[in-house]
Amino acid sequence: MNDKEEVKAVIKAFPTALSYIKGGRLPIHSAAFGGNTLRFLPLLAQEGEQLEVGGKGKRGGLLVEVPDRDSNLLQELACLEIQNAPASSDTACLGILTELRELNLLRKEDIKELDLLLHSATTSGEYLTPPFITKQRFDFFLDWDPQALTYSYYTYGRPCLQMVLNAESFAMALEAGIKHFPEELGFLFQKNTSGQTSCDFAFGLHGKHKMLKLIQKCIPASANYPILHHVLKNNPEYMNDFAVRYPSAVFLRDEHQRSIHHVALSGGMNFEKNSMFLLQMTDDKVEEKDPMTDQYPFQIAASAETSYLSTIYYLLRRNPALLAERDPVGKVKPVHNEKKRKRA
């Protein structure tokens, strides 16, 4: 059948046919994977919803799991590659998803509950060269719910950026993150429940050299993001790798107006291992309070989870008068440090 009106007429004459299972699949399943029959899917879902195909609340079969696929039709549509027509798959499936949205058969909450953004970024063709990328569908879900980048519902604390398995999809997700969440730097340094950042994940999967080049493409140095602040907080072991690629970032401030020195000291910088970094601090940096904590650099160093006496001593020796700063009524301000910490 080549006409939707013909399909509708057949359904009207034989409504139970929509629930007929052949080879474990409903007719709506077969339509989705039949190539030129994909265009009938919204009609089958709309008519099937009225007849409770697949059971009540299954939206005409859209939420029925596809046999041997471990996913339902909405999830399949997010990453479906039409047989013999991969180049047109993204456009065709985007049209189907748009139509389902207009029919209220695809809803915003589905993006989170069914991990549709993740499905659209991890396709069946991810190991092909070049990989089959579903960018139009990815952008469709992302524009509808940008928050989908912050979670992955089924992956036990792993952010979406850590679930894409090819470099091209990683770049697509990172660029989207930079666009919608610039202060989070696209979640490049977001950690999972095991403490692994997305940067760690990418380096381990594709190699550090390759992914650093990709990250530079997604986050150009000219964009002036305080990327080194994020590196120091979350992946200090990569500081040299990023510093040579983003040298001007050392002069930037983060969203809290903290300098790179504030961040480094709060992370427990060790004078004996990072002496040149501290020796290059100008006098005004030694005297500059952290905008977040209102602490001088020596106090930040003392308050770090792991504090180093050599670092504190060096900073105080640069300006001992800071230890005896007086308040407006002339009393000496004590230096408090109530946070429990380790001494190195």
Buried (B, 14 or more C-beta within 10 A) or exposed (E): EEEEEEBBEEBEEEBEEBBEEEEEBBBBBEBBBBEEBBBBBBBBBBBBBEBBBBEEEBBBBBBBBBEEBEBBBBBBBBBBBBEEEEEEBBEBBBBBBEBBBEBEBBBEEBBBEBBBBBBBBBBBBBEEEEBBBBBBBBBBBBEBBBEBBBBBBEBEEBBBBBBBBBBBBBBBBBBBBBEBBEEBBBBBBBBBEEEBBBBBBBBEBBEEEEBBEBBBEBBEEEEEBBBBBBBBBBBBEBBEBBBEBBEEBBEBBBEBEBBBBBBBBBBBBBBEEBBEBBEEBEEEBBBBBBEBBEBBBBBBBBBBEEBBEBBBEBBBEBBEEBBEEEEEEEEEEEBEEEEEEEEE
